[in-house]
Amino acid sequence: MSTLPFYEPVAGDFAAVNQLILDQLHSRVPLVEKIGHYIISAGGKRLRPLVVLLSARACGADSSAQHSLAAIIEFLHTATLLHDDVVDTSDLRRGRSTANALWGNAPSVLVGDFLYSRAFEMMVALGNMQVMQILANATNVIAEGEVLQLSKVRDANTDEATYMEVIRSKTAMLFEAASHSAAVLAGAKADQIEALREFGDALGIAFQLMDDLLDYSGDAAEMGKNVGDDLAEGKPTLPLIYTMRHGTETQAALVREAIQKGGTDDIAPIREAVTASGALDYTARLAEQHTDRAISLLNALPASEYRDALEQLARFAIKRSF
């Protein structure tokens, strides 16, 4: 488990979730377990199950049901990672080779399907129809977001509104589902459920904005992925969109051409352009606004170490370097 302070209040819960994840990876097909264990053990911050545990505890939950929900959220997230890496032809994640790089595309997609179906088996066992509705809707929205993003690859005319729709769907939706379903499972009051639903959305948006900023300002070793991956795939993220709209004619033309052709041949001048145009500063300010919104929503919850940890997590979203 991470040593970051906002994990501490749920350290015991996290240990139980990790064990449950390992238990639920069982399969009669050895390759399923092999790939499943590889991707699950790859490290990562496991922020989404953390959001489940902290949200549930902040609402007074005290049962093993929150452990199942946290494991379900992690399985859904891991399934999307397996599928994303195939779609993006990625060969590096969290500093290690991706599953598709090691075993090929077909096994990676199919193990992703296994994790989705195992998650839904666990939802049925949880026996909460409202939670199941939240998570079923989330998986649909996430899939739509991925397809929308795919349809905009190498499209230099993508605007900020479309970009925000993509990140709200493909990233923020699972954070929202985590906090929302945890509050429902905990039997929280209606205003607390709504506040935590919106908290997850704001946190997820801030997190993805910082991811997209770090793609042009981060360090590859720290991030565990290649700097410029989004540009290589022709993804028009906010730093690029802003530079095309508000940079000089030369900067805009450079970015437009880079998006249209993909690849990272121009990564150095692109990094200079997004910095000089103010795009990284703009992206950081927008992330900070969403973080401030997330923190303000926590006022609906009673004071506790869990609410404090959720606030710390929100602040971490915009201060991190990986």
KEKE-3310 file (N, C-alpha, C; in steps of 0.2 Angstrom, whole numbers, plus 5000, padded with zeros to 4 digits):
npx = (5004:5002:5012:5007:4999:4984:4980:4981:4970:4962:4969:4968:4957:4961:4970:4962:4954:4964:4967:4955:4954:4964:4959:4947:4952:4954:4953:4949:4957:4973:4980:4972:4973:4986:4989:4979:4985:4997:4993:4986:4995:5004:5006:5003:4992:4980:4968:4955:4948:4952:4945:4932:4933:4936:4925:4914:4917:4917:4904:4900:4900:4903:4906:4910:4905:4909:4922:4920:4914:4925:4934:4927:4927:4940:4943:4935:4941:4954:4951:4947:4960:4967:4960:4962:4976:4977:4970:4977:4989:4999:5015:5020:5017:5015:5029:5032:5031:5017:5002:4997:5009:5017:5009:5001:4987:4974:4973:4974:4963:4953:4955:4952:4939:4935:4938:4929:4917:4918:4918:4904:4898:4902:4895:4882:4882:4883:4871:4864:4853:4853:4866:4871:4865:4871:4884:4883:4878:4889:4899:4894:4895:4908:4913:4907:4914:4927:4926:4922:4933:4942:4936:4940:4954:4968:4961:4962:4953:4946:4937:4937:4926:4922:4933:4932:4920:4925:4935:4927:4919:4927:4936:4933:4921:4922:4928:4917:4907:4913:4913:4900:4893:4898:4893:4879:4879:4883:4872:4869:4863:4852:4858:4871:4874:4873:4882:4894:4894:4896:4908:4916:4916:4922:4934:4939:4940:4950:4960:4963:4965:4977:4985:4985:4992:5005:5009:5016:5025:5030:5041:5047:5052:5047:5034:5031:5028:5029:5034:5024:5016:5002:5002:5009:4999:4991:4981:4971:4973:4970:4981:4986:4975:4972:4984:4983:4972:4975:4989:5003:5003:5013:5015:5002:5001:5011:5007:4995:4999:5006:4997:4989:4998:5003:5014:5030:5040:5041:5042:5050:5050:5036:5033:5039:5031:5018:5021:5026:5014:5006:4997:5000:4999:4986:4979:4983:4977:4963:4962:4965:4953:4943:4947:4946:4932:4928:4933:4925:4913:4914:4910:4897:4898:4900:4913:4928:4941:4941:4935:4944:4955:4949:4949:4963:4967:4961:4968:4981:4979:4982:4994:5003:5017:5017)
npy = (4994:5012:5024:5037:5049:5049:5037:5030:5030:5020:5008:4995:4991:4992:4981:4971:4972:4970:4957:4951:4954:4946:4934:4934:4933:4920:4907:4894:4893:4894:4905:4916:4919:4921:4933:4941:4942:4948:4961:4966:4966:4976:4988:5005:5017:5014:5022:5023:5012:5017:5029:5023:5016:5027:5036:5028:5025:5038:5041:5033:5019:5002:4988:4973:4974:4986:4982:4973:4981:4990:4981:4978:4990:4991:4980:4984:4995:4990:4982:4991:4997:4986:4985:4998:4999:4990:4996:5008:5003:5002:5000:5001:5003:5010:5009:4996:4982:4982:4971:4967:4969:4958:4946:4948:4955:4948:4939:4949:4957:4948:4944:4956:4956:4946:4951:4961:4954:4946:4956:4960:4948:4949:4961:4956:4947:4956:4962:4974:4984:4997:5001:4992:4998:5010:5007:4999:5009:5017:5009:5009:5022:5025:5017:5023:5035:5031:5027:5039:5047:5039:5042:5055:5055:5061:5072:5088:5098:5096:5103:5112:5109:5096:5089:5090:5082:5070:5067:5067:5057:5045:5045:5053:5047:5034:5037:5045:5035:5027:5035:5038:5026:5020:5029:5027:5013:5014:5019:5033:5050:5058:5071:5070:5059:5064:5075:5067:5060:5071:5075:5065:5066:5079:5077:5067:5073:5083:5075:5069:5080:5084:5073:5074:5086:5082:5074:5082:5089:5081:5068:5054:5042:5044:5044:5032:5029:5033:5050:5061:5052:5054:5063:5055:5046:5054:5061:5074:5083:5094:5103:5104:5108:5120:5127:5127:5136:5148:5150:5157:5159:5151:5142:5136:5130:5121:5112:5107:5100:5090:5083:5078:5070:5061:5052:5056:5064:5078:5081:5089:5103:5104:5103:5114:5124:5122:5126:5139:5145:5146:5136:5125:5131:5135:5123:5118:5128:5125:5112:5115:5122:5113:5104:5113:5114:5100:5099:5108:5102:5092:5097:5093:5082:5074:5080:5071:5059:5052:5061:5071:5064:5062:5075:5078:5069:5075:5086:5081:5077:5087:5091:5081:5073:5062)
npz = (5000:4997:5004:5006:5015:5015:5014:5026:5036:5031:5031:5036:5029:5016:5015:5017:5005:4995:4997:4994:4981:4975:4978:4970:4958:4953:4941:4930:4920:4917:4910:4911:4925:4926:4918:4924:4937:4934:4929:4939:4950:4946:4953:4955:4960:4965:4967:4965:4972:4984:4985:4986:4999:5008:5006:5009:5023:5028:5027:5038:5036:5040:5037:5028:5015:5009:5005:4995:4986:4983:4977:4966:4959:4956:4948:4937:4933:4930:4919:4910:4908:4902:4890:4885:4882:4872:4862:4861:4857:4866:4875:4887:4904:4920:4921:4917:4905:4895:4896:4883:4876:4880:4880:4869:4859:4858:4870:4880:4878:4880:4893:4899:4897:4905:4918:4918:4918:4930:4939:4938:4942:4956:4959:4958:4969:4979:4980:4980:4972:4967:4968:4958:4947:4946:4943:4932:4923:4923:4917:4904:4900:4901:4891:4880:4881:4878:4865:4859:4861:4853:4841:4839:4837:4829:4825:4823:4824:4836:4850:4866:4873:4868:4872:4886:4888:4884:4894:4905:4904:4901:4911:4923:4926:4932:4944:4950:4950:4960:4972:4973:4973:4984:4994:4993:4996:5009:5015:5016:5019:5007:5003:5005:4998:4985:4985:4987:4975:4965:4970:4966:4952:4950:4956:4948:4935:4938:4941:4928:4920:4925:4922:4908:4907:4913:4903:4895:4903:4912:4920:4912:4919:4932:4930:4924:4911:4894:4890:4881:4875:4872:4862:4852:4849:4843:4850:4854:4867:4881:4883:4870:4862:4868:4864:4850:4849:4856:4855:4846:4828:4822:4833:4834:4821:4821:4831:4826:4815:4821:4828:4817:4811:4820:4831:4839:4834:4834:4848:4856:4852:4853:4866:4870:4864:4870:4883:4881:4876:4886:4889:4898:4910:4910:4909:4922:4930:4928:4932:4946:4949:4948:4958:4969:4969:4972:4985:4992:4991:5001:5012:5015:5022:5039:5050:5050:5051:5039:5030:5030:5024:5011:5007:5007:4997:4986:4985:4982:4969:4961:4964:4962:4953:4946)
capx = (5000:5006:5014:5004:4995:4977:4978:4982:4964:4959:4975:4966:4952:4965:4973:4956:4952:4969:4966:4949:4956:4968:4954:4943:4956:4954:4950:4951:4961:4979:4983:4968:4975:4993:4988:4976:4989:5002:4991:4984:5001:5008:5007:4998:4990:4973:4965:4947:4946:4953:4939:4926:4934:4936:4918:4910:4919:4915:4897:4898:4900:4907:4905:4914:4902:4913:4928:4918:4913:4931:4937:4923:4929:4947:4942:4932:4947:4959:4948:4948:4967:4969:4957:4965:4982:4977:4967:4982:4995:5004:5020:5023:5012:5018:5036:5033:5028:5009:5000:4997:5016:5019:5005:4997:4981:4968:4973:4973:4956:4948:4956:4949:4932:4934:4938:4922:4911:4919:4915:4897:4896:4902:4889:4876:4883:4883:4864:4861:4851:4855:4874:4872:4863:4876:4890:4881:4878:4896:4903:4892:4897:4916:4914:4906:4920:4933:4924:4922:4940:4945:4934:4944:4961:4971:4957:4965:4948:4943:4937:4938:4920:4922:4938:4929:4916:4929:4938:4922:4916:4932:4940:4929:4915:4923:4929:4911:4904:4916:4911:4893:4890:4900:4888:4873:4880:4883:4865:4870:4858:4852:4862:4878:4875:4874:4889:4900:4894:4899:4915:4920:4916:4927:4941:4942:4942:4956:4966:4964:4968:4985:4988:4987:4998:5011:5011:5021:5030:5033:5047:5045:5054:5043:5027:5030:5025:5033:5032:5022:5012:4996:5004:5011:4993:4987:4976:4970:4971:4969:4987:4987:4969:4973:4989:4980:4967:4978:4996:5005:5002:5018:5014:4996:5002:5016:5003:4990:5002:5009:4991:4987:5002:5004:5021:5034:5046:5042:5040:5053:5046:5029:5034:5041:5025:5013:5023:5026:5008:5002:4993:5001:4997:4979:4977:4984:4972:4957:4963:4964:4946:4939:4949:4942:4925:4928:4934:4919:4907:4915:4906:4891:4900:4902:4920:4931:4948:4940:4933:4950:4959:4947:4952:4970:4967:4959:4974:4986:4977:4985:5001:5007:5021:5017)
capy = (5000:5018:5028:5043:5049:5049:5030:5028:5029:5014:5004:4989:4990:4991:4975:4966:4973:4967:4949:4949:4955:4940:4928:4934:4932:4913:4905:4887:4894:4897:4911:4921:4921:4924:4940:4945:4944:4953:4968:4969:4967:4981:4993:5010:5021:5011:5028:5022:5008:5021:5033:5019:5015:5033:5038:5023:5026:5045:5040:5029:5012:4998:4981:4970:4976:4991:4979:4970:4987:4993:4977:4978:4996:4990:4976:4988:5000:4986:4979:4997:4998:4981:4986:5004:4997:4987:5001:5013:5000:5004:4995:5003:5006:5010:5007:4989:4981:4980:4964:4966:4968:4952:4941:4949:4958:4944:4937:4955:4959:4943:4944:4962:4954:4941:4955:4964:4949:4944:4962:4960:4943:4952:4965:4952:4945:4962:4962:4981:4985:5004:5001:4989:5002:5015:5004:4997:5015:5020:5005:5011:5029:5024:5014:5028:5040:5028:5027:5046:5049:5036:5046:5061:5054:5065:5077:5094:5102:5095:5109:5110:5105:5089:5086:5089:5077:5064:5065:5066:5050:5040:5045:5055:5043:5029:5041:5047:5029:5025:5039:5038:5019:5020:5033:5023:5007:5016:5022:5040:5054:5060:5076:5067:5055:5069:5078:5063:5059:5077:5075:5060:5069:5084:5074:5063:5078:5086:5070:5068:5086:5084:5068:5077:5091:5079:5071:5087:5092:5076:5064:5047:5037:5045:5042:5025:5029:5038:5057:5062:5046:5056:5065:5049:5043:5059:5063:5081:5084:5101:5107:5105:5112:5127:5130:5129:5141:5154:5151:5160:5155:5146:5136:5132:5126:5115:5107:5105:5095:5085:5079:5075:5064:5057:5051:5060:5067:5085:5082:5094:5109:5104:5104:5121:5127:5121:5130:5146:5148:5146:5130:5121:5135:5135:5117:5118:5132:5122:5107:5118:5124:5107:5102:5117:5112:5094:5100:5112:5097:5088:5101:5090:5076:5076:5080:5064:5058:5050:5067:5074:5060:5064:5082:5077:5065:5080:5091:5077:5076:5093:5092:5075:5073:5055)
capz = (5000:4997:5011:5006:5022:5015:5014:5033:5039:5029:5029:5037:5024:5010:5016:5015:4998:4991:4998:4990:4973:4973:4979:4965:4951:4952:4935:4928:4914:4919:4907:4914:4931:4925:4915:4929:4942:4931:4928:4946:4954:4943:4957:4954:4966:4967:4970:4964:4977:4990:4985:4989:5006:5012:5005:5014:5030:5029:5028:5043:5034:5044:5035:5023:5009:5006:5003:4989:4981:4981:4973:4960:4956:4954:4942:4931:4931:4927:4913:4905:4906:4897:4883:4882:4880:4865:4857:4860:4855:4871:4877:4893:4909:4926:4921:4915:4899:4895:4895:4876:4873:4883:4878:4863:4859:4860:4877:4884:4877:4883:4901:4901:4897:4911:4924:4918:4920:4937:4943:4938:4947:4963:4960:4960:4976:4984:4981:4980:4965:4966:4967:4952:4942:4946:4940:4925:4919:4923:4912:4897:4899:4900:4884:4875:4881:4874:4857:4857:4860:4847:4835:4838:4836:4824:4823:4826:4825:4842:4854:4873:4876:4867:4876:4893:4887:4884:4900:4910:4902:4901:4918:4929:4927:4937:4951:4952:4952:4966:4978:4973:4975:4991:4998:4993:5000:5017:5017:5018:5017:5000:5001:5006:4992:4979:4986:4985:4967:4962:4972:4962:4946:4951:4957:4941:4930:4940:4940:4921:4918:4927:4918:4902:4908:4914:4897:4892:4908:4917:4919:4910:4924:4938:4928:4922:4904:4889:4889:4874:4873:4869:4855:4848:4847:4839:4854:4855:4874:4882:4881:4863:4860:4870:4860:4844:4849:4859:4854:4840:4822:4821:4838:4832:4815:4823:4835:4822:4810:4825:4829:4811:4808:4826:4832:4843:4831:4836:4855:4860:4850:4855:4873:4871:4862:4875:4888:4879:4874:4892:4889:4904:4915:4909:4911:4929:4934:4927:4937:4953:4950:4950:4965:4974:4969:4975:4992:4995:4992:5007:5018:5017:5027:5045:5051:5052:5048:5032:5026:5029:5019:5005:5005:5005:4991:4981:4984:4979:4962:4957:4966:4960:4948:4942)
cpx = (5004:5007:5011:4999:4987:4975:4978:4975:4960:4964:4972:4961:4956:4968:4968:4954:4958:4969:4960:4950:4959:4963:4950:4946:4956:4950:4953:4956:4967:4981:4978:4971:4982:4993:4985:4981:4995:4999:4989:4990:5006:5010:5002:4996:4983:4969:4957:4945:4947:4947:4933:4927:4933:4929:4914:4911:4917:4908:4895:4898:4904:4905:4909:4911:4906:4919:4926:4917:4920:4935:4934:4926:4936:4947:4939:4938:4952:4957:4949:4955:4969:4966:4961:4972:4982:4975:4973:4989:5001:5009:5022:5018:5015:5025:5037:5029:5021:5008:5000:5004:5019:5016:5001:4990:4975:4968:4971:4966:4951:4949:4952:4941:4930:4934:4931:4917:4912:4917:4908:4895:4897:4897:4883:4876:4882:4875:4861:4860:4853:4862:4875:4870:4868:4882:4889:4881:4885:4900:4901:4895:4905:4917:4913:4911:4926:4932:4924:4929:4944:4942:4937:4951:4963:4966:4959:4959:4944:4943:4937:4932:4920:4927:4936:4924:4919:4932:4933:4919:4921:4936:4936:4924:4916:4925:4922:4907:4907:4913:4903:4890:4892:4895:4882:4874:4880:4877:4865:4864:4858:4857:4869:4879:4877:4880:4894:4900:4897:4906:4919:4921:4922:4934:4944:4944:4949:4962:4968:4967:4976:4988:4990:4992:5004:5013:5016:5026:5033:5039:5045:5047:5049:5036:5026:5027:5030:5030:5030:5018:5005:4997:5006:5005:4989:4981:4976:4968:4972:4975:4988:4981:4970:4979:4987:4975:4970:4985:4997:5003:5006:5017:5008:4997:5007:5012:4998:4993:5004:5003:4989:4991:5004:5012:5024:5040:5047:5040:5043:5050:5039:5029:5035:5035:5020:5015:5023:5019:5003:4997:4993:4998:4989:4976:4977:4979:4965:4957:4962:4957:4942:4941:4946:4935:4924:4929:4928:4914:4908:4912:4900:4892:4901:4910:4922:4938:4947:4939:4940:4955:4956:4949:4959:4971:4966:4965:4980:4985:4981:4992:5006:5012:5022:5010)
cpy = (5006:5021:5035:5044:5048:5041:5027:5026:5022:5008:4996:4986:4988:4984:4969:4966:4969:4959:4947:4949:4948:4934:4928:4933:4925:4911:4898:4887:4897:4904:4917:4923:4924:4931:4944:4947:4949:4960:4971:4970:4973:4987:4998:5012:5018:5017:5027:5018:5012:5026:5029:5018:5022:5036:5034:5025:5033:5045:5035:5021:5008:4990:4979:4972:4981:4988:4976:4976:4989:4988:4977:4984:4995:4985:4980:4992:4996:4983:4985:4998:4992:4983:4993:5003:4994:4992:5006:5010:5002:4999:4996:5006:5005:5007:5000:4988:4980:4973:4962:4965:4961:4946:4942:4952:4954:4942:4943:4957:4954:4943:4951:4960:4950:4946:4959:4960:4947:4950:4962:4954:4945:4957:4962:4950:4950:4963:4969:4983:4993:5005:4998:4994:5008:5013:5002:5003:5017:5016:5007:5018:5029:5022:5019:5034:5038:5029:5035:5049:5046:5040:5052:5061:5057:5070:5084:5099:5101:5101:5107:5107:5098:5085:5085:5083:5070:5062:5064:5059:5045:5039:5047:5050:5037:5032:5042:5041:5026:5028:5038:5031:5018:5023:5029:5017:5008:5018:5029:5044:5056:5066:5074:5063:5059:5072:5074:5061:5065:5077:5071:5063:5074:5082:5070:5068:5081:5081:5069:5074:5086:5078:5070:5083:5088:5075:5076:5090:5087:5072:5057:5042:5038:5043:5035:5024:5034:5045:5058:5056:5048:5059:5060:5046:5047:5061:5070:5083:5092:5105:5109:5109:5119:5131:5132:5135:5148:5155:5156:5156:5150:5140:5132:5128:5120:5110:5104:5099:5089:5080:5075:5069:5059:5056:5056:5063:5074:5086:5087:5101:5110:5106:5112:5126:5127:5125:5137:5149:5148:5140:5126:5124:5135:5129:5116:5122:5128:5116:5109:5120:5118:5104:5106:5115:5105:5095:5103:5107:5093:5091:5097:5084:5078:5076:5073:5064:5055:5056:5071:5071:5062:5071:5082:5074:5070:5085:5087:5077:5081:5094:5087:5077:5066:5053)
cpz = (5000:5004:5011:5012:5021:5014:5021:5036:5037:5027:5030:5031:5017:5010:5014:5008:4994:4991:4994:4983:4971:4973:4973:4958:4949:4945:4934:4923:4916:4917:4909:4920:4930:4923:4921:4935:4940:4931:4935:4950:4951:4947:4956:4960:4969:4970:4970:4970:4984:4991:4988:4997:5010:5012:5010:5021:5032:5030:5034:5042:5039:5043:5029:5016:5005:5003:4996:4984:4979:4976:4966:4956:4953:4948:4936:4929:4927:4920:4908:4903:4901:4890:4880:4879:4873:4860:4856:4858:4860:4873:4884:4898:4916:4926:4919:4908:4900:4894:4887:4873:4875:4880:4871:4864:4861:4867:4881:4884:4881:4891:4903:4902:4903:4917:4924:4921:4927:4941:4943:4942:4954:4964:4962:4967:4981:4985:4982:4973:4963:4964:4960:4946:4941:4942:4933:4920:4918:4917:4905:4896:4898:4893:4879:4875:4877:4867:4855:4856:4854:4841:4833:4837:4829:4821:4826:4827:4832:4847:4861:4876:4874:4871:4883:4893:4888:4891:4906:4910:4904:4908:4924:4931:4933:4944:4954:4954:4959:4972:4978:4975:4982:4996:4999:4997:5008:5019:5019:5016:5010:4998:5001:5000:4986:4979:4985:4978:4964:4964:4968:4955:4946:4952:4951:4936:4932:4939:4932:4918:4919:4923:4911:4902:4909:4908:4893:4896:4913:4915:4918:4916:4930:4936:4926:4915:4900:4889:4882:4871:4869:4862:4850:4845:4843:4843:4856:4862:4875:4881:4874:4860:4862:4866:4853:4844:4852:4858:4847:4834:4821:4826:4836:4826:4817:4827:4830:4817:4814:4826:4823:4809:4814:4826:4837:4840:4833:4843:4858:4858:4852:4862:4874:4869:4867:4881:4887:4878:4881:4893:4895:4910:4916:4911:4919:4933:4933:4932:4944:4954:4952:4956:4970:4975:4973:4983:4995:4995:4998:5013:5020:5021:5034:5046:5054:5049:5041:5027:5025:5024:5012:5002:5003:4999:4985:4980:4981:4971:4958:4959:4964:4954:4944:4942)
residu = (MET:SER:THR:LEU:PRO:PHE:TYR:GLU:PRO:VAL:ALA:GLY:ASP:PHE:ALA:ALA:VAL:ASN:GLN:LEU:ILE:LEU:ASP:GLN:LEU:HIS:SER:ARG:VAL:PRO:LEU:VAL:GLU:LYS:ILE:GLY:HIS:TYR:ILE:ILE:SER:ALA:GLY:GLY:LYS:ARG:LEU:ARG:PRO:LEU:VAL:VAL:LEU:LEU:SER:ALA:ARG:ALA:CYS:GLY:ALA:ASP:SER:SER:ALA:GLN:HIS:SER:LEU:ALA:ALA:ILE:ILE:GLU:PHE:LEU:HIS:THR:ALA:THR:LEU:LEU:HIS:ASP:ASP:VAL:VAL:ASP:THR:SER:ASP:LEU:ARG:ARG:GLY:ARG:SER:THR:ALA:ASN:ALA:LEU:TRP:GLY:ASN:ALA:PRO:SER:VAL:LEU:VAL:GLY:ASP:PHE:LEU:TYR:SER:ARG:ALA:PHE:GLU:MET:MET:VAL:ALA:LEU:GLY:ASN:MET:GLN:VAL:MET:GLN:ILE:LEU:ALA:ASN:ALA:THR:ASN:VAL:ILE:ALA:GLU:GLY:GLU:VAL:LEU:GLN:LEU:SER:LYS:VAL:ARG:ASP:ALA:ASN:THR:ASP:GLU:ALA:THR:TYR:MET:GLU:VAL:ILE:ARG:SER:LYS:THR:ALA:MET:LEU:PHE:GLU:ALA:ALA:SER:HIS:SER:ALA:ALA:VAL:LEU:ALA:GLY:ALA:LYS:ALA:ASP:GLN:ILE:GLU:ALA:LEU:ARG:GLU:PHE:GLY:ASP:ALA:LEU:GLY:ILE:ALA:PHE:GLN:LEU:MET:ASP:ASP:LEU:LEU:ASP:TYR:SER:GLY:ASP:ALA:ALA:GLU:MET:GLY:LYS:ASN:VAL:GLY:ASP:ASP:LEU:ALA:GLU:GLY:LYS:PRO:THR:LEU:PRO:LEU:ILE:TYR:THR:MET:ARG:HIS:GLY:THR:GLU:THR:GLN:ALA:ALA:LEU:VAL:ARG:GLU:ALA:ILE:GLN:LYS:GLY:GLY:THR:ASP:ASP:ILE:ALA:PRO:ILE:ARG:GLU:ALA:VAL:THR:ALA:SER:GLY:ALA:LEU:ASP:TYR:THR:ALA:ARG:LEU:ALA:GLU:GLN:HIS:THR:ASP:ARG:ALA:ILE:SER:LEU:LEU:ASN:ALA:LEU:PRO:ALA:SER:GLU:TYR:ARG:ASP:ALA:LEU:GLU:GLN:LEU:ALA:ARG:PHE:ALA:ILE:LYS:ARG:SER:PHE)
# end
